[in-house]
Amino acid sequence: MNSRAVFFLIFLLCAGLLGVAFYMEHVMGLEPCPLCWLQRFGFMAAGLVSLLAALHGPHGVGARVYGVLLSVSAGAGLAMAGRQLWLQSLPADQVPACGPSVDYMLDVLPWMEVLTTALKGTGDCAEVTWRFLGLSIPGWTAIFFSLLVIVGLVMLFRPPTKPEWIQG
């Protein structure tokens, strides 16, 4: 499969996962915590990189550069999912205090303080509000981010290909 198709499929996957996140928020009524928002940004970044790569149709070094960008954006999302899974594993007496909503923080706090608070996570991040096949939401996002990191690394280390018009 050529790199354009791979990156387009990744873009569709990220768009679908973001659609599921918005469905869970607006239809199921699950309020996203700060780490959930950061994971969404990770999928947005991976999706944007993949869309640009699909439109560009890179070969050789270009495909490798997009592979690195995909791995980095997905790796950042994986770190956020890992942080949230760690918070969810803490005993109740060690869970940080719950904080204000992301919307409220954005209204009253400076941007860097919102980001710092979001990276630390709050008690809201430790709450498990939904499970599927025994995994919470960050468990599932960790799986998808891991797959995206692997695909990015495969794109980075796979043998170079020539454009179709050169192969003759």
Backbone as CSV, one residue per row, in Angstrom:
resi,resn,N_x,N_y,N_z,CA_x,CA_y,CA_z,C_x,C_y,C_z
1,MET,0.854,-1.168,0.000,0.000,0.000,0.000,0.904,1.237,0.000
2,ASN,0.575,2.206,-0.833,1.427,3.390,-0.908,1.184,4.318,0.282
3,SER,2.123,5.231,0.502,2.067,6.089,1.687,0.836,6.987,1.679
4,ARG,0.402,7.437,0.506,-0.776,8.306,0.428,-1.997,7.591,1.001
5,ALA,-2.190,6.349,0.633,-3.347,5.579,1.120,-3.243,5.317,2.619
6,VAL,-2.051,4.987,3.087,-1.852,4.733,4.523,-2.207,5.975,5.327
7,PHE,-1.668,7.114,4.916,-1.928,8.347,5.651,-3.400,8.764,5.564
8,PHE,-4.036,8.502,4.431,-5.455,8.847,4.325,-6.291,7.975,5.266
9,LEU,-5.960,6.700,5.364,-6.671,5.819,6.299,-6.458,6.262,7.749
10,ILE,-5.263,6.717,8.065,-5.002,7.215,9.414,-5.819,8.474,9.673
11,PHE,-5.892,9.361,8.680,-6.722,10.561,8.822,-8.173,10.167,9.101
12,LEU,-8.709,9.197,8.340,-10.091,8.752,8.561,-10.271,8.158,9.953
13,LEU,-9.294,7.388,10.413,-9.357,6.810,11.751,-9.403,7.904,12.810
14,CYS,-8.527,8.893,12.692,-8.496,9.990,13.670,-9.804,10.775,13.645
15,ALA,-10.325,11.042,12.455,-11.598,11.764,12.347,-12.720,10.946,12.982
16,GLY,-12.718,9.643,12.767,-13.730,8.780,13.377,-13.631,8.751,14.891
17,LEU,-12.413,8.683,15.404,-12.226,8.667,16.853,-12.650,9.994,17.483
18,LEU,-12.368,11.093,16.807,-12.834,12.392,17.305,-14.352,12.466,17.254
19,GLY,-14.956,11.876,16.213,-16.414,11.818,16.138,-16.998,11.043,17.310
20,VAL,-16.374,9.936,17.666,-16.817,9.154,18.820,-16.695,9.984,20.099
21,ALA,-15.591,10.728,20.236,-15.389,11.559,21.429,-16.492,12.611,21.543
22,PHE,-16.820,13.263,20.438,-17.871,14.282,20.478,-19.247,13.656,20.700
23,TYR,-19.471,12.442,20.184,-20.716,11.724,20.446,-20.826,11.425,21.943
24,MET,-19.743,10.944,22.527,-19.753,10.615,23.957,-20.017,11.862,24.795
25,GLU,-19.481,12.995,24.348,-19.680,14.230,25.100,-21.097,14.776,24.923
26,HIS,-21.543,14.917,23.692,-22.793,15.632,23.426,-24.036,14.760,23.437
27,VAL,-23.910,13.476,23.185,-25.070,12.585,23.184,-25.144,11.768,24.475
28,MET,-24.003,11.208,24.877,-23.982,10.384,26.081,-23.831,11.224,27.352
29,GLY,-23.452,12.489,27.204,-23.344,13.382,28.353,-22.096,13.195,29.189
30,LEU,-21.033,12.606,28.631,-19.785,12.420,29.368,-18.933,13.680,29.218
31,GLU,-18.686,14.356,30.327,-17.902,15.599,30.317,-16.414,15.263,30.229
32,PRO,-15.695,15.779,29.212,-14.267,15.466,29.106,-13.444,16.205,30.162
33,CYS,-12.493,15.495,30.728,-11.577,16.092,31.708,-10.428,16.774,30.948
34,PRO,-9.555,17.476,31.655,-8.433,18.137,30.973,-7.548,17.183,30.164
35,LEU,-7.246,16.001,30.696,-6.417,15.059,29.949,-7.163,14.507,28.731
36,CYS,-8.473,14.401,28.824,-9.266,13.975,27.657,-9.129,14.996,26.530
37,TRP,-9.164,16.280,26.901,-8.993,17.333,25.899,-7.626,17.226,25.237
38,LEU,-6.597,16.993,26.021,-5.255,16.882,25.455,-5.138,15.670,24.542
39,GLN,-5.823,14.576,24.881,-5.819,13.412,24.005,-6.541,13.723,22.694
40,ARG,-7.606,14.499,22.770,-8.287,14.927,21.537,-7.334,15.722,20.657
41,PHE,-6.554,16.617,21.289,-5.589,17.402,20.515,-4.545,16.487,19.878
42,GLY,-4.185,15.405,20.576,-3.259,14.432,19.995,-3.828,13.787,18.752
43,PHE,-5.107,13.407,18.792,-5.742,12.835,17.597,-5.893,13.876,16.500
44,MET,-6.177,15.131,16.893,-6.268,16.200,15.889,-4.921,16.398,15.201
45,ALA,-3.854,16.420,15.975,-2.518,16.611,15.404,-2.142,15.444,14.485
46,ALA,-2.376,14.215,14.946,-2.069,13.042,14.121,-2.918,13.041,12.855
47,GLY,-4.176,13.427,12.980,-5.053,13.489,11.819,-4.626,14.561,10.841
48,LEU,-4.217,15.717,11.344,-3.770,16.805,10.474,-2.486,16.422,9.741
49,VAL,-1.534,15.840,10.460,-0.294,15.372,9.827,-0.628,14.361,8.736
50,SER,-1.535,13.448,9.039,-1.886,12.406,8.080,-2.624,12.972,6.875
51,LEU,-3.498,13.949,7.095,-4.195,14.585,5.980,-3.207,15.309,5.075
52,LEU,-2.281,16.059,5.674,-1.260,16.748,4.865,-0.422,15.743,4.079
53,ALA,-0.058,14.639,4.727,0.730,13.608,4.045,-0.076,12.965,2.912
54,ALA,-1.349,12.726,3.139,-2.186,12.115,2.097,-2.329,13.063,0.902
55,LEU,-2.476,14.344,1.177,-2.594,15.318,0.082,-1.264,15.475,-0.658
56,HIS,-0.171,15.403,0.072,1.162,15.561,-0.503,1.590,14.316,-1.274
57,GLY,1.228,13.135,-0.769,1.640,11.880,-1.413,3.143,11.695,-1.392
58,PRO,3.765,11.735,-0.210,5.231,11.724,-0.130,5.832,10.364,-0.468
59,HIS,7.081,10.410,-0.884,7.889,9.212,-1.125,9.246,9.444,-0.485
60,GLY,9.945,8.387,-0.204,11.308,8.506,0.310,11.391,9.316,1.585
61,VAL,12.188,10.381,1.552,12.432,11.215,2.730,11.134,11.864,3.212
62,GLY,10.286,12.287,2.294,9.017,12.924,2.683,8.153,12.006,3.528
63,ALA,8.039,10.745,3.118,7.246,9.784,3.887,7.870,9.570,5.266
64,ARG,9.184,9.605,5.319,9.865,9.438,6.606,9.596,10.628,7.534
65,VAL,9.626,11.828,6.978,9.360,13.025,7.791,7.940,12.973,8.343
66,TYR,6.976,12.627,7.510,5.598,12.512,7.988,5.467,11.383,9.002
67,GLY,6.232,10.304,8.835,6.224,9.215,9.808,6.708,9.683,11.168
68,VAL,7.758,10.507,11.180,8.269,11.061,12.443,7.219,11.960,13.072
69,LEU,6.622,12.853,12.273,5.606,13.770,12.803,4.403,13.007,13.360
70,LEU,4.007,11.951,12.671,2.904,11.123,13.160,3.286,10.455,14.475
71,SER,4.481,9.898,14.550,4.922,9.219,15.777,5.013,10.195,16.946
72,VAL,5.483,11.410,16.694,5.621,12.399,17.764,4.242,12.842,18.260
73,SER,3.334,13.154,17.342,2.002,13.609,17.774,1.245,12.488,18.478
74,ALA,1.326,11.282,17.942,0.656,10.153,18.590,1.349,9.792,19.904
75,GLY,2.657,9.942,19.958,3.389,9.676,21.194,2.999,10.639,22.305
76,ALA,2.773,11.897,21.949,2.309,12.872,22.947,0.923,12.483,23.454
77,GLY,0.051,12.069,22.563,-1.275,11.609,22.979,-1.188,10.367,23.847
78,LEU,-0.278,9.470,23.495,-0.073,8.256,24.295,0.405,8.612,25.694
79,ALA,1.260,9.608,25.810,1.730,10.047,27.134,0.556,10.570,27.968
80,MET,-0.341,11.316,27.343,-1.513,11.843,28.066,-2.438,10.705,28.492
81,ALA,-2.643,9.741,27.609,-3.475,8.589,27.964,-2.828,7.793,29.090
82,GLY,-1.513,7.635,29.035,-0.798,6.927,30.101,-0.916,7.638,31.431
83,ARG,-0.814,8.956,31.401,-0.971,9.749,32.638,-2.360,9.536,33.225
84,GLN,-3.380,9.556,32.360,-4.741,9.376,32.859,-4.958,7.961,33.382
85,LEU,-4.402,6.980,32.719,-4.517,5.601,33.219,-3.824,5.471,34.577
86,TRP,-2.695,6.140,34.744,-2.004,6.117,36.034,-2.886,6.756,37.107
87,LEU,-3.492,7.911,36.805,-4.384,8.557,37.773,-5.562,7.647,38.125
88,GLN,-6.076,6.925,37.140,-7.204,6.025,37.394,-6.805,4.828,38.241
89,SER,-5.527,4.508,38.260,-5.073,3.354,39.040,-4.753,3.704,40.494
90,LEU,-4.730,4.996,40.823,-4.384,5.419,42.184,-5.475,5.043,43.182
91,PRO,-5.077,4.733,44.414,-6.078,4.550,45.463,-6.841,5.867,45.677
92,ALA,-8.059,5.775,46.138,-8.933,6.950,46.277,-8.301,8.060,47.112
93,ASP,-7.518,7.693,48.148,-6.937,8.726,49.006,-5.741,9.445,48.374
94,GLN,-5.240,8.955,47.234,-4.106,9.580,46.560,-4.498,10.343,45.293
95,VAL,-5.772,10.296,44.945,-6.247,10.982,43.743,-6.221,12.487,43.988
96,PRO,-5.696,13.270,43.030,-5.697,14.722,43.221,-7.119,15.268,43.318
97,ALA,-7.237,16.452,43.867,-8.555,17.083,44.004,-9.139,17.375,42.630
98,CYS,-10.449,17.345,42.567,-11.130,17.701,41.324,-10.953,19.193,41.078
99,GLY,-10.881,19.560,39.824,-10.690,20.955,39.472,-11.874,21.481,38.693
100,PRO,-11.804,22.740,38.312,-12.878,23.319,37.516,-12.866,22.745,36.098
101,SER,-13.942,22.978,35.367,-14.024,22.476,33.998,-13.014,23.204,33.110
102,VAL,-12.714,22.594,31.994,-11.776,23.196,31.047,-12.334,24.524,30.539
103,ASP,-13.616,24.574,30.260,-14.234,25.823,29.789,-14.033,26.947,30.798
104,TYR,-14.259,26.655,32.073,-14.088,27.668,33.115,-12.629,28.113,33.203
105,MET,-11.710,27.130,33.193,-10.290,27.481,33.289,-9.867,28.365,32.127
106,LEU,-10.352,28.067,30.926,-9.995,28.886,29.766,-10.530,30.311,29.896
107,ASP,-11.668,30.456,30.584,-12.256,31.788,30.764,-11.500,32.636,31.786
108,VAL,-10.946,32.010,32.832,-10.406,32.807,33.941,-8.897,32.686,34.156
109,LEU,-8.259,31.675,33.595,-6.835,31.466,33.851,-6.005,31.784,32.611
110,PRO,-4.750,32.166,32.804,-3.851,32.331,31.662,-3.631,30.978,30.972
111,TRP,-3.363,31.027,29.680,-3.232,29.820,28.859,-2.207,28.838,29.437
112,MET,-1.061,29.306,29.874,-0.026,28.410,30.394,-0.459,27.716,31.682
113,GLU,-1.226,28.406,32.511,-1.723,27.778,33.737,-2.761,26.700,33.414
114,VAL,-3.583,26.944,32.396,-4.553,25.931,31.951,-3.798,24.709,31.462
115,LEU,-2.760,24.917,30.663,-1.985,23.800,30.131,-1.283,23.030,31.248
116,THR,-0.693,23.743,32.195,-0.016,23.084,33.323,-0.997,22.251,34.137
117,THR,-2.164,22.802,34.412,-3.194,22.077,35.168,-3.663,20.856,34.392
118,ALA,-3.852,21.027,33.095,-4.315,19.912,32.265,-3.279,18.792,32.227
119,LEU,-2.010,19.147,32.120,-0.960,18.125,32.071,-0.856,17.340,33.372
120,LYS,-1.084,18.002,34.488,-1.041,17.315,35.782,-2.226,16.378,35.945
121,GLY,-3.369,16.778,35.393,-4.587,16.008,35.587,-5.250,16.395,36.902
122,THR,-6.523,16.117,36.988,-7.285,16.425,38.197,-8.014,15.167,38.640
123,GLY,-8.731,15.296,39.729,-9.528,14.173,40.204,-10.551,13.720,39.169
124,ASP,-11.011,14.661,38.352,-11.941,14.298,37.281,-11.303,13.300,36.323
125,CYS,-10.001,13.446,36.103,-9.289,12.563,35.181,-9.186,11.138,35.731
126,ALA,-9.260,10.997,37.046,-9.131,9.688,37.675,-10.456,8.929,37.698
127,GLU,-11.540,9.614,37.427,-12.860,8.986,37.469,-13.097,8.178,36.191
128,VAL,-13.511,6.933,36.353,-13.848,6.084,35.214,-15.358,6.146,35.031
129,THR,-15.785,6.769,33.938,-17.220,6.961,33.718,-17.793,6.035,32.654
130,TRP,-16.931,5.320,31.938,-17.390,4.474,30.841,-16.355,3.398,30.589
131,ARG,-16.819,2.204,30.308,-15.929,1.089,29.959,-16.516,0.322,28.788
132,PHE,-15.614,-0.225,27.982,-16.003,-1.130,26.900,-14.986,-2.255,26.883
133,LEU,-15.460,-3.483,26.982,-14.608,-4.664,27.061,-13.568,-4.539,28.181
134,GLY,-13.969,-3.912,29.272,-13.112,-3.791,30.447,-12.127,-2.636,30.414
135,LEU,-12.053,-1.897,29.303,-11.114,-0.779,29.212,-11.851,0.548,29.298
136,SER,-11.245,1.497,30.020,-11.803,2.844,30.094,-11.427,3.612,28.823
137,ILE,-11.936,4.819,28.708,-11.663,5.636,27.517,-10.162,5.832,27.296
138,PRO,-9.377,6.226,28.327,-7.945,6.380,28.058,-7.251,5.058,27.725
139,GLY,-7.800,3.947,28.175,-7.252,2.653,27.779,-7.386,2.437,26.281
140,TRP,-8.558,2.782,25.757,-8.775,2.655,24.313,-7.944,3.662,23.530
141,THR,-7.867,4.897,24.028,-7.059,5.869,23.292,-5.587,5.464,23.306
142,ALA,-5.122,4.863,24.397,-3.736,4.395,24.456,-3.484,3.333,23.386
143,ILE,-4.440,2.449,23.177,-4.295,1.425,22.130,-4.188,2.089,20.758
144,PHE,-5.093,3.032,20.466,-5.069,3.678,19.153,-3.819,4.537,18.973
145,PHE,-3.405,5.262,20.018,-2.172,6.043,19.909,-0.971,5.125,19.684
146,SER,-0.945,3.983,20.355,0.160,3.026,20.170,0.215,2.543,18.728
147,LEU,-0.944,2.234,18.160,-0.984,1.809,16.753,-0.467,2.914,15.835
148,LEU,-0.846,4.162,16.121,-0.386,5.269,15.282,1.121,5.471,15.408
149,VAL,1.660,5.321,16.604,3.114,5.417,16.781,3.797,4.329,15.969
150,ILE,3.279,3.119,16.025,3.874,2.003,15.278,3.823,2.273,13.776
151,VAL,2.692,2.731,13.272,2.588,3.034,11.840,3.576,4.135,11.461
152,GLY,3.682,5.167,12.295,4.646,6.232,12.024,6.070,5.708,11.970
153,LEU,6.408,4.803,12.885,7.757,4.229,12.894,7.977,3.323,11.684
154,VAL,6.958,2.596,11.268,7.067,1.774,10.058,7.315,2.674,8.850
155,MET,6.590,3.799,8.774,6.793,4.735,7.668,8.217,5.304,7.709
156,LEU,8.749,5.481,8.899,10.095,6.016,9.044,11.156,5.019,8.580
157,PHE,10.985,3.752,8.927,12.037,2.765,8.693,11.802,1.841,7.513
158,ARG,10.701,1.989,6.803,10.486,1.083,5.670,11.398,1.472,4.512
159,PRO,11.665,0.507,3.614,12.552,0.799,2.484,11.962,1.920,1.617
160,PRO,12.830,2.763,1.069,12.332,3.867,0.246,11.639,3.355,-1.014
161,THR,10.626,4.106,-1.418,9.915,3.778,-2.656,10.054,4.941,-3.617
162,LYS,9.915,4.632,-4.895,9.960,5.669,-5.917,8.532,6.030,-6.312
163,PRO,8.328,7.264,-6.754,6.995,7.615,-7.249,6.613,6.726,-8.426
164,GLU,5.296,6.529,-8.599,4.797,5.650,-9.655,5.282,6.094,-11.033
165,TRP,5.397,7.378,-11.262,5.768,7.874,-12.593,7.226,7.580,-12.937
166,ILE,8.048,7.279,-11.926,9.456,6.935,-12.182,9.623,5.445,-12.392
167,GLN,8.799,4.622,-11.769,8.959,3.182,-11.805,8.761,2.606,-13.210
168,GLY,7.980,3.249,-14.011,7.785,2.867,-15.416,7.400,1.502,-15.579
